Amino acid sequence: MSRIIPIILVGFFLSSCSYWEFTMKEYSGWPVQTRILYDRHNVDRTAENALVISNDARIAMRCSRITDGIFSAEVQIRMGSTLRLQTRTTPYDDSTAQHKGMIIDINNTQTSVTINGRVTHAQTPLPTKAPAVVEIVNDGRWTRVTVACREVGRFESTARSTEWIIASLPSGGSALIADPSFEPLYSTN
């Protein structure tokens, strides 16, 4: 009998919901799998399809099987904060490999994109009282980035497209990420 209780507890633990992983837009046809990679106490799920990350928090989002596609989300960044989005990497590769994929740093006035060692800056003033849309389009070796209805650029990369978008705050602060979505670029019909 004493051996059965630990087995039941382990089974219960493995079958329970994980605080470290959850799904947004669960019934949309393209559910967004979200993982808390670091500092779960600074990730606040404010609604079914929205979360706020702060300080050292780091999350990863994906829609299984979508590599070439369109990622979009509404973001609102606290003044003085920088939201970092990374694509063309995975949570594992980003933490262990030297190549960090494409790095998109967004603050309240500008966006910078670092890819293949080159940095591009663009003025992208964000509204102060409402979220702004960020869109990343991965199409083969090309990625197009748009922030607050302003095209930052179209970038070529030797790194392959992946399913993941990683979000963090390299200098602390906080940012709202709302209504994230992944859609395939090309129809599978």
MIKE-677977 format. One record per residue (C-alpha): y, z, x; residue in three letters; residue number from 1. Coordinates in Angstrom, 2 decimals, m for minus. Each point is the difference from the previous one (the first is absolute). Example, Ala and Ser with C-alpha at 12.3 -4.5 7.8 and 13.67 -1.06 7.14 Angstrom:
BEGIN
{Y: m4.50; Z: 7.80; X: 12.30; resn: ALA; resi: 1}
{Y: 3.44; Z: m0.66; X: 1.37; resn: SER; resi: 2}
This chain:
BEGIN
{Y: 0.00; Z: 0.00; X: 0.00; resn: MET; resi: 1}
{Y: 2.43; Z: 0.81; X: 2.83; resn: SER; resi: 2}
{Y: m0.38; Z: m3.58; X: 1.34; resn: ARG; resi: 3}
{Y: 0.73; Z: m1.61; X: m3.35; resn: ILE; resi: 4}
{Y: 3.50; Z: 1.47; X: m0.38; resn: ILE; resi: 5}
{Y: 1.40; Z: m1.56; X: 3.23; resn: PRO; resi: 6}
{Y: m1.51; Z: m3.36; X: m0.97; resn: ILE; resi: 7}
{Y: 1.61; Z: 0.18; X: m3.44; resn: ILE; resi: 8}
{Y: 3.36; Z: 0.94; X: 1.55; resn: LEU; resi: 9}
{Y: m0.16; Z: m2.90; X: 2.47; resn: VAL; resi: 10}
{Y: m0.87; Z: m2.38; X: m2.85; resn: GLY; resi: 11}
{Y: 2.88; Z: 1.29; X: m2.08; resn: PHE; resi: 12}
{Y: 2.39; Z: m0.35; X: 2.93; resn: PHE; resi: 13}
{Y: m1.09; Z: m3.59; X: 0.71; resn: LEU; resi: 14}
{Y: 0.31; Z: m1.04; X: m3.65; resn: SER; resi: 15}
{Y: 3.43; Z: 1.55; X: m0.61; resn: SER; resi: 16}
{Y: 3.29; Z: m1.86; X: 0.22; resn: CYS; resi: 17}
{Y: 1.64; Z: m0.15; X: 3.39; resn: SER; resi: 18}
{Y: 3.55; Z: 1.17; X: 0.44; resn: TYR; resi: 19}
{Y: 0.17; Z: m2.26; X: 3.05; resn: TRP; resi: 20}
{Y: m0.67; Z: m3.18; X: m1.96; resn: GLU; resi: 21}
{Y: 1.11; Z: m1.18; X: m3.43; resn: PHE; resi: 22}
{Y: 0.62; Z: m3.21; X: m1.91; resn: THR; resi: 23}
{Y: 3.30; Z: m1.27; X: m1.33; resn: MET; resi: 24}
{Y: 0.21; Z: m2.81; X: m2.60; resn: LYS; resi: 25}
{Y: m3.61; Z: 0.77; X: m0.75; resn: GLU; resi: 26}
{Y: m0.25; Z: m2.22; X: m3.10; resn: TYR; resi: 27}
{Y: 2.15; Z: m2.89; X: 1.19; resn: SER; resi: 28}
{Y: m2.80; Z: m2.27; X: 1.18; resn: GLY; resi: 29}
{Y: 1.15; Z: 0.56; X: 3.60; resn: TRP; resi: 30}
{Y: m0.29; Z: 3.78; X: 0.54; resn: PRO; resi: 31}
{Y: 1.81; Z: 1.43; X: 3.01; resn: VAL; resi: 32}
{Y: m2.23; Z: 2.28; X: 2.05; resn: GLN; resi: 33}
{Y: 2.21; Z: 2.58; X: 1.71; resn: THR; resi: 34}
{Y: m1.04; Z: 2.28; X: 2.86; resn: ARG; resi: 35}
{Y: 1.94; Z: 2.90; X: 1.45; resn: ILE; resi: 36}
{Y: m0.43; Z: m0.43; X: 3.74; resn: LEU; resi: 37}
{Y: 2.07; Z: 2.94; X: 1.15; resn: TYR; resi: 38}
{Y: 1.82; Z: 3.06; X: m1.36; resn: ASP; resi: 39}
{Y: m1.26; Z: 0.08; X: m3.60; resn: ARG; resi: 40}
{Y: 2.40; Z: 2.83; X: m0.84; resn: HIS; resi: 41}
{Y: 2.91; Z: m2.43; X: 0.40; resn: ASN; resi: 42}
{Y: m1.36; Z: m2.60; X: m2.42; resn: VAL; resi: 43}
{Y: 1.08; Z: 0.63; X: m3.58; resn: ASP; resi: 44}
{Y: m1.48; Z: m2.23; X: m2.69; resn: ARG; resi: 45}
{Y: 2.93; Z: 0.06; X: m2.42; resn: THR; resi: 46}
{Y: m1.57; Z: m2.36; X: m2.56; resn: ALA; resi: 47}
{Y: m3.19; Z: m1.97; X: m0.46; resn: GLU; resi: 48}
{Y: 1.50; Z: m2.92; X: 1.95; resn: ASN; resi: 49}
{Y: 2.52; Z: 1.75; X: 2.25; resn: ALA; resi: 50}
{Y: 0.10; Z: 2.40; X: 2.90; resn: LEU; resi: 51}
{Y: 2.49; Z: 1.59; X: 2.35; resn: VAL; resi: 52}
{Y: m0.82; Z: 0.38; X: 3.68; resn: ILE; resi: 53}
{Y: 2.00; Z: 2.33; X: 2.20; resn: SER; resi: 54}
{Y: 0.17; Z: 1.22; X: 3.59; resn: ASN; resi: 55}
{Y: m3.20; Z: m0.89; X: 1.91; resn: ASP; resi: 56}
{Y: m1.96; Z: m1.34; X: m2.98; resn: ALA; resi: 57}
{Y: m1.86; Z: m3.26; X: 0.50; resn: ARG; resi: 58}
{Y: m1.84; Z: m2.00; X: m2.66; resn: ILE; resi: 59}
{Y: m1.93; Z: m3.25; X: m0.15; resn: ALA; resi: 60}
{Y: m0.25; Z: m2.29; X: m3.04; resn: MET; resi: 61}
{Y: m2.21; Z: m2.99; X: m0.69; resn: ARG; resi: 62}
{Y: m1.56; Z: m2.10; X: m2.68; resn: CYS; resi: 63}
{Y: m3.53; Z: m0.79; X: 1.01; resn: SER; resi: 64}
{Y: m0.61; Z: m3.65; X: 0.93; resn: ARG; resi: 65}
{Y: 3.68; Z: m1.02; X: 0.06; resn: ILE; resi: 66}
{Y: 1.10; Z: m0.96; X: 3.51; resn: THR; resi: 67}
{Y: 2.14; Z: m3.07; X: m0.61; resn: ASP; resi: 68}
{Y: 2.16; Z: 1.15; X: m2.84; resn: GLY; resi: 69}
{Y: 3.19; Z: 1.55; X: m1.26; resn: ILE; resi: 70}
{Y: 0.74; Z: 3.71; X: 0.38; resn: PHE; resi: 71}
{Y: 3.02; Z: 1.31; X: m1.89; resn: SER; resi: 72}
{Y: 1.32; Z: 3.45; X: m0.77; resn: ALA; resi: 73}
{Y: 3.17; Z: 1.70; X: m1.10; resn: GLU; resi: 74}
{Y: 1.35; Z: 2.31; X: 2.69; resn: VAL; resi: 75}
{Y: 2.77; Z: 2.54; X: 0.07; resn: GLN; resi: 76}
{Y: 0.77; Z: 1.47; X: 3.40; resn: ILE; resi: 77}
{Y: 1.90; Z: 3.23; X: 0.50; resn: ARG; resi: 78}
{Y: 3.22; Z: m0.56; X: 1.95; resn: MET; resi: 79}
{Y: m0.66; Z: 0.19; X: 3.74; resn: GLY; resi: 80}
{Y: m3.74; Z: m0.66; X: m0.37; resn: SER; resi: 81}
{Y: m1.95; Z: m3.05; X: 1.17; resn: THR; resi: 82}
{Y: m3.07; Z: m1.19; X: m1.88; resn: LEU; resi: 83}
{Y: m2.53; Z: m1.72; X: 2.27; resn: ARG; resi: 84}
{Y: m2.44; Z: m2.47; X: m1.54; resn: LEU; resi: 85}
{Y: m2.72; Z: m1.49; X: 2.16; resn: GLN; resi: 86}
{Y: m2.16; Z: m2.99; X: m0.83; resn: THR; resi: 87}
{Y: m2.55; Z: m2.05; X: 1.94; resn: ARG; resi: 88}
{Y: m1.68; Z: 3.21; X: 1.12; resn: THR; resi: 89}
{Y: m2.39; Z: 2.58; X: m1.43; resn: THR; resi: 90}
{Y: 0.24; Z: 3.80; X: m0.06; resn: PRO; resi: 91}
{Y: m2.69; Z: 0.15; X: 2.69; resn: TYR; resi: 92}
{Y: 1.49; Z: m2.70; X: 2.25; resn: ASP; resi: 93}
{Y: 3.49; Z: 1.39; X: m0.35; resn: ASP; resi: 94}
{Y: m1.09; Z: 3.42; X: 1.22; resn: SER; resi: 95}
{Y: m2.27; Z: m1.14; X: 2.85; resn: THR; resi: 96}
{Y: 1.11; Z: m3.46; X: 1.15; resn: ALA; resi: 97}
{Y: 3.07; Z: m1.02; X: 1.91; resn: GLN; resi: 98}
{Y: 0.87; Z: m2.76; X: m2.49; resn: HIS; resi: 99}
{Y: 1.78; Z: 1.54; X: m3.00; resn: LYS; resi: 100}
{Y: 0.22; Z: m3.17; X: m2.09; resn: GLY; resi: 101}
{Y: 3.31; Z: m1.04; X: m1.52; resn: MET; resi: 102}
{Y: 2.46; Z: 2.89; X: m0.24; resn: ILE; resi: 103}
{Y: 2.70; Z: m0.11; X: m2.69; resn: ILE; resi: 104}
{Y: 2.62; Z: 2.77; X: 0.26; resn: ASP; resi: 105}
{Y: 2.29; Z: 0.32; X: m3.04; resn: ILE; resi: 106}
{Y: 3.00; Z: 2.30; X: m0.23; resn: ASN; resi: 107}
{Y: 2.93; Z: 0.08; X: m2.42; resn: ASN; resi: 108}
{Y: 1.93; Z: m2.80; X: 1.73; resn: THR; resi: 109}
{Y: m2.39; Z: m2.18; X: 1.99; resn: GLN; resi: 110}
{Y: m3.58; Z: m1.08; X: 0.57; resn: THR; resi: 111}
{Y: m1.60; Z: m0.72; X: 3.35; resn: SER; resi: 112}
{Y: m3.27; Z: m1.84; X: 0.48; resn: VAL; resi: 113}
{Y: m1.99; Z: 0.37; X: 3.22; resn: THR; resi: 114}
{Y: m2.73; Z: m2.53; X: 0.58; resn: ILE; resi: 115}
{Y: m1.59; Z: m1.24; X: 3.21; resn: ASN; resi: 116}
{Y: 2.51; Z: 2.11; X: 1.95; resn: GLY; resi: 117}
{Y: 3.07; Z: m1.65; X: m1.58; resn: ARG; resi: 118}
{Y: 2.42; Z: 1.86; X: m2.25; resn: VAL; resi: 119}
{Y: 2.04; Z: m1.65; X: m2.76; resn: THR; resi: 120}
{Y: 2.78; Z: 1.88; X: m1.82; resn: HIS; resi: 121}
{Y: 1.51; Z: m0.89; X: m3.39; resn: ALA; resi: 122}
{Y: 2.61; Z: 1.70; X: m2.14; resn: GLN; resi: 123}
{Y: m1.72; Z: 1.17; X: m3.19; resn: THR; resi: 124}
{Y: 2.24; Z: 2.58; X: m1.70; resn: PRO; resi: 125}
{Y: m1.98; Z: 2.00; X: m2.55; resn: LEU; resi: 126}
{Y: 1.47; Z: 1.28; X: m3.26; resn: PRO; resi: 127}
{Y: 0.74; Z: 3.72; X: 0.17; resn: THR; resi: 128}
{Y: m1.10; Z: 1.04; X: m3.49; resn: LYS; resi: 129}
{Y: m2.92; Z: m2.32; X: m0.74; resn: ALA; resi: 130}
{Y: m3.12; Z: m1.29; X: 1.73; resn: PRO; resi: 131}
{Y: 0.00; Z: m3.41; X: 1.70; resn: ALA; resi: 132}
{Y: m2.90; Z: m2.44; X: 0.17; resn: VAL; resi: 133}
{Y: m1.80; Z: m0.65; X: 3.29; resn: VAL; resi: 134}
{Y: m2.26; Z: m3.04; X: 0.13; resn: GLU; resi: 135}
{Y: m2.39; Z: m1.01; X: 2.78; resn: ILE; resi: 136}
{Y: m1.80; Z: m3.33; X: m0.30; resn: VAL; resi: 137}
{Y: m2.93; Z: m0.54; X: 2.39; resn: ASN; resi: 138}
{Y: m1.12; Z: m3.63; X: 0.18; resn: ASP; resi: 139}
{Y: m2.33; Z: m0.73; X: 2.89; resn: GLY; resi: 140}
{Y: 1.90; Z: 0.50; X: 3.23; resn: ARG; resi: 141}
{Y: 3.35; Z: 0.19; X: m1.83; resn: TRP; resi: 142}
{Y: 1.68; Z: 2.99; X: m1.64; resn: THR; resi: 143}
{Y: 3.19; Z: m0.09; X: m2.05; resn: ARG; resi: 144}
{Y: 1.95; Z: 3.24; X: m0.52; resn: VAL; resi: 145}
{Y: 2.62; Z: 0.53; X: m2.73; resn: THR; resi: 146}
{Y: 1.90; Z: 3.26; X: m0.54; resn: VAL; resi: 147}
{Y: 2.44; Z: 0.62; X: m2.87; resn: ALA; resi: 148}
{Y: 0.00; Z: m3.72; X: m0.93; resn: CYS; resi: 149}
{Y: 0.96; Z: m1.01; X: 3.56; resn: ARG; resi: 150}
{Y: m2.42; Z: m1.96; X: 2.11; resn: GLU; resi: 151}
{Y: m0.44; Z: 1.70; X: 3.36; resn: VAL; resi: 152}
{Y: m1.99; Z: m2.90; X: 1.41; resn: GLY; resi: 153}
{Y: m3.23; Z: m1.93; X: 0.31; resn: ARG; resi: 154}
{Y: m2.06; Z: 1.14; X: 2.98; resn: PHE; resi: 155}
{Y: m2.96; Z: m1.46; X: 1.84; resn: GLU; resi: 156}
{Y: m2.71; Z: 2.31; X: 1.32; resn: SER; resi: 157}
{Y: m3.16; Z: m0.39; X: 2.01; resn: THR; resi: 158}
{Y: m1.46; Z: 3.10; X: m1.74; resn: ALA; resi: 159}
{Y: m2.11; Z: m0.73; X: m3.05; resn: ARG; resi: 160}
{Y: 0.99; Z: 1.10; X: m3.49; resn: SER; resi: 161}
{Y: m1.62; Z: 3.22; X: m1.20; resn: THR; resi: 162}
{Y: m0.24; Z: 1.76; X: m3.35; resn: GLU; resi: 163}
{Y: 2.11; Z: 2.98; X: 1.09; resn: TRP; resi: 164}
{Y: 3.66; Z: 1.01; X: m0.19; resn: ILE; resi: 165}
{Y: 0.73; Z: 3.25; X: 1.86; resn: ILE; resi: 166}
{Y: 3.11; Z: 2.01; X: m0.95; resn: ALA; resi: 167}
{Y: 1.61; Z: 2.75; X: 2.06; resn: SER; resi: 168}
{Y: 3.37; Z: 1.50; X: 0.99; resn: LEU; resi: 169}
{Y: 0.33; Z: m0.22; X: 3.81; resn: PRO; resi: 170}
{Y: 3.01; Z: 2.36; X: 0.06; resn: SER; resi: 171}
{Y: m0.80; Z: 2.20; X: m2.98; resn: GLY; resi: 172}
{Y: 1.96; Z: 0.03; X: m3.24; resn: GLY; resi: 173}
{Y: m1.44; Z: m1.21; X: m3.29; resn: SER; resi: 174}
{Y: m0.66; Z: m3.16; X: m1.97; resn: ALA; resi: 175}
{Y: m1.20; Z: m0.90; X: m3.48; resn: LEU; resi: 176}
{Y: m2.60; Z: m2.76; X: m0.25; resn: ILE; resi: 177}
{Y: m0.40; Z: m1.08; X: m3.62; resn: ALA; resi: 178}
{Y: m2.08; Z: m2.57; X: m1.81; resn: ASP; resi: 179}
{Y: m1.72; Z: m1.47; X: 3.08; resn: PRO; resi: 180}
{Y: m1.93; Z: m3.17; X: m0.72; resn: SER; resi: 181}
{Y: m2.21; Z: m2.44; X: 1.85; resn: PHE; resi: 182}
{Y: m0.62; Z: m3.45; X: m1.42; resn: GLU; resi: 183}
{Y: m2.03; Z: m2.83; X: 1.48; resn: PRO; resi: 184}
{Y: 2.04; Z: m2.85; X: 1.37; resn: LEU; resi: 185}
{Y: m2.40; Z: m2.63; X: m1.20; resn: TYR; resi: 186}
{Y: m2.01; Z: m0.03; X: m3.19; resn: SER; resi: 187}
{Y: m3.73; Z: 0.39; X: 0.41; resn: THR; resi: 188}
{Y: m0.73; Z: m2.18; X: m3.06; resn: ASN; resi: 189}
